[in-house]
Amino acid sequence: MAPHTLTKDELVSAMADMAGITQSDARDALDALVSVVTSTLSVGDAVSLPDLGKLSVSDRAARQGVNPTTGERIQIAASKAAKFSVSAKLKRVLNP
């Protein structure tokens, strides 16, 4: 059985309960967090989330690939990707 994926609504509800705030305020806080993280990563800077981990931008080099349908060789362009490094504290929680 696959593990449950926490939805945005469930996350907002849990945040509101734990912080003692309204769901509307929790949703606004989550939306603000996502906005700040997105804008920070978009300029190439990293975001450290204490006790959770660090989000950073990783460069992917251009490379050769293969179209799985046709078998044709294709060139995959260089790109950037978000990278998440887990904090030591979270590692300990996941691996007691």
MODELLER restraints for C-alpha pairs under 7 A, 6 or more apart:
rsr = mdl.restraints
at = mdl.atoms
rsr.add(forms.Gaussian(group=physical.xy_distance, feature=features.Distance(at['CA:12:A'], at['CA:23:A']), mean=6.15, stdev=0.5))
rsr.add(forms.Gaussian(group=physical.xy_distance, feature=features.Distance(at['CA:12:A'], at['CA:26:A']), mean=5.58, stdev=0.5))
rsr.add(forms.Gaussian(group=physical.xy_distance, feature=features.Distance(at['CA:12:A'], at['CA:27:A']), mean=5.57, stdev=0.5))
rsr.add(forms.Gaussian(group=physical.xy_distance, feature=features.Distance(at['CA:13:A'], at['CA:23:A']), mean=5.94, stdev=0.5))
rsr.add(forms.Gaussian(group=physical.xy_distance, feature=features.Distance(at['CA:15:A'], at['CA:26:A']), mean=6.05, stdev=0.5))
rsr.add(forms.Gaussian(group=physical.xy_distance, feature=features.Distance(at['CA:16:A'], at['CA:22:A']), mean=5.54, stdev=0.5))
rsr.add(forms.Gaussian(group=physical.xy_distance, feature=features.Distance(at['CA:16:A'], at['CA:23:A']), mean=5.21, stdev=0.5))
rsr.add(forms.Gaussian(group=physical.xy_distance, feature=features.Distance(at['CA:16:A'], at['CA:26:A']), mean=5.33, stdev=0.5))
rsr.add(forms.Gaussian(group=physical.xy_distance, feature=features.Distance(at['CA:37:A'], at['CA:47:A']), mean=6.58, stdev=0.5))
rsr.add(forms.Gaussian(group=physical.xy_distance, feature=features.Distance(at['CA:40:A'], at['CA:46:A']), mean=6.80, stdev=0.5))
rsr.add(forms.Gaussian(group=physical.xy_distance, feature=features.Distance(at['CA:41:A'], at['CA:56:A']), mean=6.59, stdev=0.5))
rsr.add(forms.Gaussian(group=physical.xy_distance, feature=features.Distance(at['CA:41:A'], at['CA:57:A']), mean=6.33, stdev=0.5))
rsr.add(forms.Gaussian(group=physical.xy_distance, feature=features.Distance(at['CA:44:A'], at['CA:57:A']), mean=5.95, stdev=0.5))
rsr.add(forms.Gaussian(group=physical.xy_distance, feature=features.Distance(at['CA:45:A'], at['CA:56:A']), mean=6.67, stdev=0.5))
rsr.add(forms.Gaussian(group=physical.xy_distance, feature=features.Distance(at['CA:46:A'], at['CA:55:A']), mean=5.59, stdev=0.5))
rsr.add(forms.Gaussian(group=physical.xy_distance, feature=features.Distance(at['CA:46:A'], at['CA:56:A']), mean=4.33, stdev=0.5))
rsr.add(forms.Gaussian(group=physical.xy_distance, feature=features.Distance(at['CA:46:A'], at['CA:57:A']), mean=6.83, stdev=0.5))
rsr.add(forms.Gaussian(group=physical.xy_distance, feature=features.Distance(at['CA:47:A'], at['CA:54:A']), mean=5.65, stdev=0.5))
rsr.add(forms.Gaussian(group=physical.xy_distance, feature=features.Distance(at['CA:47:A'], at['CA:55:A']), mean=5.09, stdev=0.5))
rsr.add(forms.Gaussian(group=physical.xy_distance, feature=features.Distance(at['CA:47:A'], at['CA:56:A']), mean=6.45, stdev=0.5))
rsr.add(forms.Gaussian(group=physical.xy_distance, feature=features.Distance(at['CA:48:A'], at['CA:54:A']), mean=4.38, stdev=0.5))
rsr.add(forms.Gaussian(group=physical.xy_distance, feature=features.Distance(at['CA:48:A'], at['CA:55:A']), mean=6.39, stdev=0.5))
rsr.add(forms.Gaussian(group=physical.xy_distance, feature=features.Distance(at['CA:51:A'], at['CA:87:A']), mean=5.86, stdev=0.5))
rsr.add(forms.Gaussian(group=physical.xy_distance, feature=features.Distance(at['CA:51:A'], at['CA:89:A']), mean=5.65, stdev=0.5))
rsr.add(forms.Gaussian(group=physical.xy_distance, feature=features.Distance(at['CA:51:A'], at['CA:90:A']), mean=6.31, stdev=0.5))
rsr.add(forms.Gaussian(group=physical.xy_distance, feature=features.Distance(at['CA:52:A'], at['CA:86:A']), mean=6.20, stdev=0.5))
rsr.add(forms.Gaussian(group=physical.xy_distance, feature=features.Distance(at['CA:52:A'], at['CA:87:A']), mean=5.32, stdev=0.5))
rsr.add(forms.Gaussian(group=physical.xy_distance, feature=features.Distance(at['CA:52:A'], at['CA:90:A']), mean=5.86, stdev=0.5))
rsr.add(forms.Gaussian(group=physical.xy_distance, feature=features.Distance(at['CA:53:A'], at['CA:84:A']), mean=6.80, stdev=0.5))
rsr.add(forms.Gaussian(group=physical.xy_distance, feature=features.Distance(at['CA:53:A'], at['CA:85:A']), mean=5.40, stdev=0.5))
rsr.add(forms.Gaussian(group=physical.xy_distance, feature=features.Distance(at['CA:53:A'], at['CA:86:A']), mean=4.31, stdev=0.5))
rsr.add(forms.Gaussian(group=physical.xy_distance, feature=features.Distance(at['CA:53:A'], at['CA:87:A']), mean=4.28, stdev=0.5))
rsr.add(forms.Gaussian(group=physical.xy_distance, feature=features.Distance(at['CA:54:A'], at['CA:84:A']), mean=5.65, stdev=0.5))
rsr.add(forms.Gaussian(group=physical.xy_distance, feature=features.Distance(at['CA:54:A'], at['CA:85:A']), mean=5.18, stdev=0.5))
rsr.add(forms.Gaussian(group=physical.xy_distance, feature=features.Distance(at['CA:54:A'], at['CA:86:A']), mean=6.63, stdev=0.5))
rsr.add(forms.Gaussian(group=physical.xy_distance, feature=features.Distance(at['CA:55:A'], at['CA:82:A']), mean=6.69, stdev=0.5))
rsr.add(forms.Gaussian(group=physical.xy_distance, feature=features.Distance(at['CA:55:A'], at['CA:83:A']), mean=5.61, stdev=0.5))
rsr.add(forms.Gaussian(group=physical.xy_distance, feature=features.Distance(at['CA:55:A'], at['CA:84:A']), mean=4.61, stdev=0.5))
rsr.add(forms.Gaussian(group=physical.xy_distance, feature=features.Distance(at['CA:55:A'], at['CA:85:A']), mean=6.54, stdev=0.5))
rsr.add(forms.Gaussian(group=physical.xy_distance, feature=features.Distance(at['CA:56:A'], at['CA:82:A']), mean=5.79, stdev=0.5))
rsr.add(forms.Gaussian(group=physical.xy_distance, feature=features.Distance(at['CA:56:A'], at['CA:83:A']), mean=5.22, stdev=0.5))
rsr.add(forms.Gaussian(group=physical.xy_distance, feature=features.Distance(at['CA:56:A'], at['CA:84:A']), mean=6.53, stdev=0.5))
rsr.add(forms.Gaussian(group=physical.xy_distance, feature=features.Distance(at['CA:57:A'], at['CA:80:A']), mean=6.53, stdev=0.5))
rsr.add(forms.Gaussian(group=physical.xy_distance, feature=features.Distance(at['CA:57:A'], at['CA:81:A']), mean=5.72, stdev=0.5))
rsr.add(forms.Gaussian(group=physical.xy_distance, feature=features.Distance(at['CA:57:A'], at['CA:82:A']), mean=4.80, stdev=0.5))
rsr.add(forms.Gaussian(group=physical.xy_distance, feature=features.Distance(at['CA:57:A'], at['CA:83:A']), mean=5.86, stdev=0.5))
rsr.add(forms.Gaussian(group=physical.xy_distance, feature=features.Distance(at['CA:58:A'], at['CA:80:A']), mean=5.61, stdev=0.5))
rsr.add(forms.Gaussian(group=physical.xy_distance, feature=features.Distance(at['CA:58:A'], at['CA:81:A']), mean=5.21, stdev=0.5))
rsr.add(forms.Gaussian(group=physical.xy_distance, feature=features.Distance(at['CA:58:A'], at['CA:82:A']), mean=6.09, stdev=0.5))
rsr.add(forms.Gaussian(group=physical.xy_distance, feature=features.Distance(at['CA:58:A'], at['CA:83:A']), mean=6.13, stdev=0.5))
rsr.add(forms.Gaussian(group=physical.xy_distance, feature=features.Distance(at['CA:59:A'], at['CA:79:A']), mean=6.08, stdev=0.5))
rsr.add(forms.Gaussian(group=physical.xy_distance, feature=features.Distance(at['CA:59:A'], at['CA:80:A']), mean=4.61, stdev=0.5))
rsr.add(forms.Gaussian(group=physical.xy_distance, feature=features.Distance(at['CA:59:A'], at['CA:81:A']), mean=6.47, stdev=0.5))
rsr.add(forms.Gaussian(group=physical.xy_distance, feature=features.Distance(at['CA:60:A'], at['CA:78:A']), mean=5.47, stdev=0.5))
rsr.add(forms.Gaussian(group=physical.xy_distance, feature=features.Distance(at['CA:60:A'], at['CA:79:A']), mean=5.14, stdev=0.5))
rsr.add(forms.Gaussian(group=physical.xy_distance, feature=features.Distance(at['CA:60:A'], at['CA:80:A']), mean=5.74, stdev=0.5))
rsr.add(forms.Gaussian(group=physical.xy_distance, feature=features.Distance(at['CA:61:A'], at['CA:78:A']), mean=4.64, stdev=0.5))
rsr.add(forms.Gaussian(group=physical.xy_distance, feature=features.Distance(at['CA:61:A'], at['CA:79:A']), mean=6.79, stdev=0.5))
rsr.add(forms.Gaussian(group=physical.xy_distance, feature=features.Distance(at['CA:62:A'], at['CA:76:A']), mean=5.59, stdev=0.5))
rsr.add(forms.Gaussian(group=physical.xy_distance, feature=features.Distance(at['CA:62:A'], at['CA:77:A']), mean=4.63, stdev=0.5))
rsr.add(forms.Gaussian(group=physical.xy_distance, feature=features.Distance(at['CA:62:A'], at['CA:78:A']), mean=3.98, stdev=0.5))
rsr.add(forms.Gaussian(group=physical.xy_distance, feature=features.Distance(at['CA:63:A'], at['CA:75:A']), mean=6.01, stdev=0.5))
rsr.add(forms.Gaussian(group=physical.xy_distance, feature=features.Distance(at['CA:63:A'], at['CA:76:A']), mean=5.26, stdev=0.5))
rsr.add(forms.Gaussian(group=physical.xy_distance, feature=features.Distance(at['CA:63:A'], at['CA:77:A']), mean=6.79, stdev=0.5))
rsr.add(forms.Gaussian(group=physical.xy_distance, feature=features.Distance(at['CA:64:A'], at['CA:73:A']), mean=6.82, stdev=0.5))
rsr.add(forms.Gaussian(group=physical.xy_distance, feature=features.Distance(at['CA:64:A'], at['CA:74:A']), mean=5.85, stdev=0.5))
rsr.add(forms.Gaussian(group=physical.xy_distance, feature=features.Distance(at['CA:64:A'], at['CA:75:A']), mean=4.76, stdev=0.5))
rsr.add(forms.Gaussian(group=physical.xy_distance, feature=features.Distance(at['CA:64:A'], at['CA:76:A']), mean=5.86, stdev=0.5))
rsr.add(forms.Gaussian(group=physical.xy_distance, feature=features.Distance(at['CA:65:A'], at['CA:73:A']), mean=5.73, stdev=0.5))
rsr.add(forms.Gaussian(group=physical.xy_distance, feature=features.Distance(at['CA:65:A'], at['CA:74:A']), mean=5.12, stdev=0.5))
rsr.add(forms.Gaussian(group=physical.xy_distance, feature=features.Distance(at['CA:65:A'], at['CA:75:A']), mean=6.02, stdev=0.5))
rsr.add(forms.Gaussian(group=physical.xy_distance, feature=features.Distance(at['CA:65:A'], at['CA:76:A']), mean=6.28, stdev=0.5))
rsr.add(forms.Gaussian(group=physical.xy_distance, feature=features.Distance(at['CA:66:A'], at['CA:72:A']), mean=5.61, stdev=0.5))
rsr.add(forms.Gaussian(group=physical.xy_distance, feature=features.Distance(at['CA:66:A'], at['CA:73:A']), mean=4.51, stdev=0.5))
rsr.add(forms.Gaussian(group=physical.xy_distance, feature=features.Distance(at['CA:66:A'], at['CA:74:A']), mean=5.66, stdev=0.5))
rsr.add(forms.Gaussian(group=physical.xy_distance, feature=features.Distance(at['CA:67:A'], at['CA:73:A']), mean=6.35, stdev=0.5))
rsr.add(forms.Gaussian(group=physical.xy_distance, feature=features.Distance(at['CA:67:A'], at['CA:74:A']), mean=6.69, stdev=0.5))
